[in-house]
Amino acid sequence: MGYKDEKWREAPGYCVECDNLRPLNKAGVCEACWNVLPPSHFEAWGEDEYNSHWYYERSREQNDESPKLNTYIFLTTEGFTFQPGSETSEPDVANLQVVGFGEGTSPDEALADMLETHQWIQNTTFSEVLCYQLARNARGAATCMSLP
């Protein structure tokens, strides 16, 4: 009981017993589950501020009627790049290039935001971009890794 199988690390804010998003105690268990478990006979359930803050943040987000701004990344297959230390005159890496980022409630709004923020893009010869919505914490969560 409580933090079983380290499940709480995968989905913070969710009860480790019933998987519902609820206020939690220090063991990561909601009050309803705690009251049917053996420890409740010896210890009263008490809300833990740290373990419960995800519940309150997500509840506030779900009840907010204003449209959510999402972050989008714009990529292109146009253009060429060379790998570090390349000595050839021909590009030797087929890849995507990041054109920029934009925010909006839709990809169209995000494109307009990116073009307004980075007006130099309009002077490039790129004619097509791919657009992907990023997870809310994706831009700050990147990890740089070395290739073997």
C-alpha positions as CSV (number, residue, x, y, z in Angstrom):
1,M,0.0,0.0,0.0
2,G,1.2,3.5,-0.7
3,Y,3.8,4.1,-3.4
4,K,3.3,0.5,-4.5
5,D,5.4,-0.5,-7.4
6,E,6.7,3.0,-7.6
7,K,3.4,3.8,-9.6
8,W,3.2,7.2,-8.0
9,R,6.3,8.3,-10.0
10,E,4.5,7.6,-13.3
11,A,1.3,9.5,-12.5
12,P,1.8,12.0,-9.6
13,G,-1.5,13.1,-8.1
14,Y,-3.3,9.8,-8.7
15,C,-4.1,7.4,-5.8
16,V,-1.9,4.4,-5.9
17,E,-4.8,2.2,-4.9
18,C,-7.7,3.3,-7.1
19,D,-5.9,5.3,-9.8
20,N,-8.2,8.3,-9.4
21,L,-7.0,11.9,-9.3
22,R,-7.8,13.0,-5.8
23,P,-6.2,14.8,-2.8
24,L,-3.7,12.4,-1.3
25,N,-1.9,11.7,2.0
26,K,1.8,11.1,2.4
27,A,1.5,7.5,1.2
28,G,-0.1,8.6,-2.1
29,V,-3.5,7.3,-1.1
30,C,-6.9,9.1,-1.3
31,E,-9.1,9.3,1.7
32,A,-11.7,6.8,0.4
33,C,-9.1,4.1,-0.1
34,W,-7.3,4.9,3.1
35,N,-10.5,4.4,5.1
36,V,-10.9,0.8,3.9
37,L,-7.2,-0.2,4.3
38,P,-5.9,-1.7,7.6
39,P,-3.7,1.3,8.5
40,S,-6.8,3.5,8.8
41,H,-7.6,1.6,12.1
42,F,-4.5,3.0,13.6
43,E,-3.9,6.3,11.8
44,A,-6.4,8.9,10.6
45,W,-6.1,10.1,6.9
46,G,-4.4,13.5,6.6
47,E,-4.0,15.4,3.4
48,D,-0.4,16.0,2.3
49,E,0.0,19.4,0.5
50,Y,2.9,18.2,-1.7
51,N,1.1,15.0,-2.9
52,S,-2.2,16.9,-3.4
53,H,-1.0,19.9,-5.4
54,W,-1.3,18.0,-8.7
55,Y,-5.0,17.3,-8.0
56,Y,-5.7,21.0,-7.4
57,E,-3.7,22.2,-10.4
58,R,-5.4,19.8,-12.8
59,S,-8.8,20.5,-11.4
60,R,-8.2,24.3,-11.9
61,E,-7.1,23.6,-15.5
62,Q,-10.2,21.5,-16.3
63,N,-12.5,24.2,-14.9
64,D,-10.8,27.1,-16.7
65,E,-13.1,28.1,-19.6
66,S,-10.5,30.2,-21.4
67,P,-8.9,28.6,-24.4
68,K,-5.6,26.9,-23.8
69,L,-2.5,28.2,-25.6
70,N,-0.5,25.3,-26.9
71,T,3.0,25.3,-28.1
72,Y,3.8,24.1,-31.6
73,I,7.0,23.3,-33.3
74,F,7.5,24.0,-37.0
75,L,9.8,21.8,-39.1
76,T,10.8,21.7,-42.7
77,T,12.3,19.0,-44.9
78,E,13.7,21.7,-47.2
79,G,17.3,22.6,-47.0
80,F,20.4,20.6,-46.2
81,T,22.8,20.0,-43.4
82,F,26.2,18.5,-42.9
83,Q,27.3,16.3,-40.0
84,P,30.1,17.8,-37.8
85,G,33.5,17.4,-39.4
86,S,32.1,16.6,-42.8
87,E,34.6,17.2,-45.6
88,T,32.3,16.5,-48.6
89,S,30.7,19.2,-50.8
90,E,27.4,17.2,-50.8
91,P,25.1,17.3,-47.8
92,D,25.3,14.0,-46.0
93,V,22.5,14.1,-43.5
94,A,18.9,13.8,-44.5
95,N,16.9,15.4,-41.7
96,L,14.3,17.9,-40.6
97,Q,15.2,21.5,-39.6
98,V,13.5,23.5,-36.9
99,V,12.0,26.6,-38.4
100,G,10.6,27.9,-35.1
101,F,8.0,27.7,-32.3
102,G,4.7,29.3,-32.0
103,E,1.8,29.5,-29.5
104,G,-1.9,29.4,-30.1
105,T,-5.1,27.5,-29.7
106,S,-4.7,26.0,-33.1
107,P,-1.8,25.3,-35.5
108,D,-2.9,28.3,-37.7
109,E,-2.8,30.7,-34.7
110,A,0.6,29.3,-33.7
111,L,2.0,29.8,-37.3
112,A,0.8,33.4,-37.2
113,D,2.4,33.9,-33.8
114,M,5.7,32.4,-35.0
115,L,5.7,34.6,-38.2
116,E,4.9,37.7,-36.1
117,T,7.6,36.9,-33.5
118,H,10.3,35.9,-36.1
119,Q,9.6,38.1,-39.1
120,W,12.9,37.0,-40.7
121,I,11.2,33.6,-41.6
122,Q,9.1,35.4,-44.2
123,N,12.3,36.3,-46.1
124,T,13.5,32.7,-46.4
125,T,12.7,30.4,-49.3
126,F,11.0,27.7,-47.2
127,S,7.6,26.9,-48.8
128,E,6.4,24.1,-46.6
129,V,6.5,23.4,-42.9
130,L,5.3,20.5,-40.7
131,C,3.6,21.4,-37.5
132,Y,3.5,19.4,-34.3
133,Q,1.9,20.2,-31.0
134,L,4.3,19.8,-28.1
135,A,3.4,18.5,-24.7
136,R,2.9,21.3,-22.1
137,N,6.2,20.7,-20.5
138,A,8.2,19.6,-23.6
139,R,10.3,22.7,-24.2
140,G,11.8,22.8,-20.8
141,A,12.2,19.1,-20.4
142,A,14.7,18.3,-23.2
143,T,17.6,16.2,-22.4
144,C,20.9,16.4,-24.3
145,M,22.4,13.0,-24.9
146,S,25.7,11.9,-26.5
147,L,25.6,9.3,-29.2
148,P,27.8,6.2,-28.9
